[in-house]
């Protein structure tokens, strides 16, 4: 293998390795109509998926390459911000998955 090709492959690998862990954070998402039973369902399901979630009503959740912060007002409003994610997961996809997840928990009441 010639040296230019080796260097190119090395640079490409480094860019991808950094990109997978250092993708920029998303804008916060605020959800309404999240009563206590829906919030509890969400936390339980996230933990079942291997996502670390603190027992409080705010904090950092993490797992599977995604890190985020959340704050729930103990009534109905939940704010979530994804702060780290793999580069191949867009903020739009993350927001859609959050909305599907909420609907799933609202449907299981």
Secondary structure, DSSP 8 states (H G I E B T S, - for coil): --HHHHHHHHHHHHHHHHHHH-------EEE----HHHHHHHHHHHHHTT-B--SSSEEEEEETTEEEEEEE-SSS-EEEEEEE--TTS-HHHHHHHHHHHHHHHHHT-
